[in-house]
Each structure stands twice: as structure tokens, then as C-alpha cells.
């Protein structure tokens, strides 16, 4: 079964918690993967990292932020089938 790990600060990692939850395909009800649950410490660390990144992101000019978001949209659309298969 495919395991979906955490993604924080540009890095994938498994985490310390061995607990997972199932991911279901809403169209079929089939289990397609498992998602690793984060510990409280990992969750707090992810929140801290995101909060630290916010001031720099907020200072980024709106046009550049829009370009980043549109690039993200393009990547999502280009990889839609692979993402749906997860």
C-alpha cells in the first residue's frame, strides 16, 4: 500500500508517529493509500516553520506571488493524472 508522508519546508519525511489513516477514492470507495499522521511536536514544528516563512512571502510583490501561484496551477494541471492516482 502506498504511504503518503509529510511534506514540510520543501522536504518529505516519514515522521515519528507510526499511526496512519486510509485514503479512499470517493468514486469507488477503494482504499488507495495511507497517510502518515503527525505527532503533536511535528505539527507544532510545521506550524512554526510556516509562520516563519509568512513575513518573507508577505513582502513578495503581488505580481511575483501571482506568478508563483500560476506556476503551481500549471504543475497541478500537468500532473493531474499522477496526482489523481495517489
Phi and psi in degrees as GROMACS dihedral restraints (atoms count N, CA, C in turn):
[ dihedral_restraints ]
;  ai    aj    ak    al  type     phi  dphi    fc
    3     4     5     6     1   -70.9    20    10
    4     5     6     7     1   135.1    20    10
    6     7     8     9     1  -109.7    20    10
    7     8     9    10     1   125.4    20    10
    9    10    11    12     1   -97.1    20    10
   10    11    12    13     1   116.3    20    10
   12    13    14    15     1   -91.5    20    10
   13    14    15    16     1  -176.2    20    10
   15    16    17    18     1   -78.6    20    10
   16    17    18    19     1   155.1    20    10
   18    19    20    21     1  -137.0    20    10
   19    20    21    22     1   107.1    20    10
   21    22    23    24     1  -135.5    20    10
   22    23    24    25     1   133.6    20    10
   24    25    26    27     1    57.4    20    10
   25    26    27    28     1    37.9    20    10
   27    28    29    30     1    79.4    20    10
   28    29    30    31     1     9.4    20    10
   30    31    32    33     1  -130.0    20    10
   31    32    33    34     1   141.4    20    10
   33    34    35    36     1   -88.7    20    10
   34    35    36    37     1   140.5    20    10
   36    37    38    39     1  -154.6    20    10
   37    38    39    40     1   153.2    20    10
   39    40    41    42     1   -75.2    20    10
   40    41    42    43     1   -39.3    20    10
   42    43    44    45     1    90.7    20    10
   43    44    45    46     1   170.9    20    10
   45    46    47    48     1   -90.9    20    10
   46    47    48    49     1   -24.7    20    10
   48    49    50    51     1   -79.4    20    10
   49    50    51    52     1   128.3    20    10
   51    52    53    54     1   -84.8    20    10
   52    53    54    55     1    -6.6    20    10
   54    55    56    57     1   -76.5    20    10
   55    56    57    58     1   143.8    20    10
   57    58    59    60     1  -135.6    20    10
   58    59    60    61     1   164.8    20    10
   60    61    62    63     1  -127.5    20    10
   61    62    63    64     1   151.8    20    10
   63    64    65    66     1   -79.8    20    10
   64    65    66    67     1   147.7    20    10
   66    67    68    69     1  -107.9    20    10
   67    68    69    70     1   126.7    20    10
   69    70    71    72     1  -108.2    20    10
   70    71    72    73     1   142.8    20    10
   72    73    74    75     1   -76.7    20    10
   73    74    75    76     1   117.3    20    10
   75    76    77    78     1   -66.6    20    10
   76    77    78    79     1   -22.8    20    10
   78    79    80    81     1   -77.6    20    10
   79    80    81    82     1   -32.5    20    10
   81    82    83    84     1  -116.6    20    10
   82    83    84    85     1   -19.9    20    10
   84    85    86    87     1    81.4    20    10
   85    86    87    88     1    -1.8    20    10
   87    88    89    90     1   -70.4    20    10
   88    89    90    91     1   144.5    20    10
   90    91    92    93     1   -78.4    20    10
   91    92    93    94     1   124.5    20    10
   93    94    95    96     1  -109.3    20    10
   94    95    96    97     1   -20.1    20    10
   96    97    98    99     1  -167.9    20    10
   97    98    99   100     1   177.4    20    10
   99   100   101   102     1  -125.6    20    10
  100   101   102   103     1   145.8    20    10
  102   103   104   105     1  -112.0    20    10
  103   104   105   106     1   129.7    20    10
  105   106   107   108     1   -70.9    20    10
  106   107   108   109     1   133.5    20    10
  108   109   110   111     1   -86.5    20    10
  109   110   111   112     1   144.2    20    10
  111   112   113   114     1   -90.8    20    10
  112   113   114   115     1   149.6    20    10
  114   115   116   117     1   -75.8    20    10
  115   116   117   118     1   167.7    20    10
  117   118   119   120     1   -60.6    20    10
  118   119   120   121     1   -41.4    20    10
  120   121   122   123     1   -62.6    20    10
  121   122   123   124     1   -43.4    20    10
  123   124   125   126     1   -65.7    20    10
  124   125   126   127     1   -38.5    20    10
  126   127   128   129     1   -64.6    20    10
  127   128   129   130     1   -46.5    20    10
  129   130   131   132     1   -62.6    20    10
  130   131   132   133     1   -38.1    20    10
  132   133   134   135     1   -65.7    20    10
  133   134   135   136     1   -41.9    20    10
  135   136   137   138     1   -63.3    20    10
  136   137   138   139     1   -40.8    20    10
  138   139   140   141     1   -64.7    20    10
  139   140   141   142     1   -42.3    20    10
  141   142   143   144     1   -61.3    20    10
  142   143   144   145     1   -45.3    20    10
  144   145   146   147     1   -62.7    20    10
  145   146   147   148     1   -43.2    20    10
  147   148   149   150     1   -64.0    20    10
  148   149   150   151     1   -41.3    20    10
  150   151   152   153     1   -64.6    20    10
  151   152   153   154     1   -36.8    20    10
  153   154   155   156     1   -68.0    20    10
  154   155   156   157     1   -32.0    20    10
  156   157   158   159     1   -77.5    20    10
  157   158   159   160     1   -24.1    20    10
  159   160   161   162     1   -59.2    20    10
  160   161   162   163     1   -44.7    20    10
  162   163   164   165     1   -57.9    20    10
  163   164   165   166     1   -43.9    20    10
  165   166   167   168     1   -65.1    20    10
  166   167   168   169     1   -43.1    20    10
  168   169   170   171     1   -62.3    20    10
  169   170   171   172     1   -39.2    20    10
  171   172   173   174     1   -65.6    20    10
  172   173   174   175     1   -29.4    20    10
  174   175   176   177     1   -80.6    20    10
  175   176   177   178     1   -13.2    20    10
  177   178   179   180     1   -67.9    20    10
  178   179   180   181     1   131.0    20    10
  180   181   182   183     1   -57.0    20    10
  181   182   183   184     1   144.1    20    10
  183   184   185   186     1   -53.5    20    10
  184   185   186   187     1   -38.0    20    10
  186   187   188   189     1   -63.2    20    10
  187   188   189   190     1   -42.5    20    10
  189   190   191   192     1   -67.2    20    10
  190   191   192   193     1   -40.4    20    10
  192   193   194   195     1   -61.1    20    10
  193   194   195   196     1   -41.1    20    10
  195   196   197   198     1   -62.6    20    10
  196   197   198   199     1   -41.3    20    10
  198   199   200   201     1   -62.4    20    10
  199   200   201   202     1   -41.6    20    10
  201   202   203   204     1   -62.3    20    10
  202   203   204   205     1   -45.6    20    10
  204   205   206   207     1   -66.5    20    10
  205   206   207   208     1   -39.0    20    10
  207   208   209   210     1   -67.3    20    10
  208   209   210   211     1   -36.5    20    10
  210   211   212   213     1   -63.7    20    10
  211   212   213   214     1   -41.1    20    10
  213   214   215   216     1   -60.2    20    10
  214   215   216   217     1   -44.2    20    10
  216   217   218   219     1   -59.6    20    10
  217   218   219   220     1   -44.6    20    10
  219   220   221   222     1   -60.9    20    10
  220   221   222   223     1   -43.6    20    10
  222   223   224   225     1   -64.2    20    10
  223   224   225   226     1   -40.5    20    10
  225   226   227   228     1   -59.8    20    10
  226   227   228   229     1   -48.6    20    10
  228   229   230   231     1   -64.4    20    10
  229   230   231   232     1   -39.2    20    10
  231   232   233   234     1   -68.5    20    10
  232   233   234   235     1   -25.5    20    10
  234   235   236   237     1  -114.9    20    10
  235   236   237   238     1    23.2    20    10
  237   238   239   240     1   -57.4    20    10
  238   239   240   241     1   -44.4    20    10
  240   241   242   243     1   -63.6    20    10
  241   242   243   244     1   -43.4    20    10
  243   244   245   246     1   -65.6    20    10
  244   245   246   247     1   -39.7    20    10
  246   247   248   249     1   -67.0    20    10
  247   248   249   250     1   -39.7    20    10
  249   250   251   252     1   -66.0    20    10
  250   251   252   253     1   -31.1    20    10
  252   253   254   255     1   -71.3    20    10
  253   254   255   256     1   -19.0    20    10
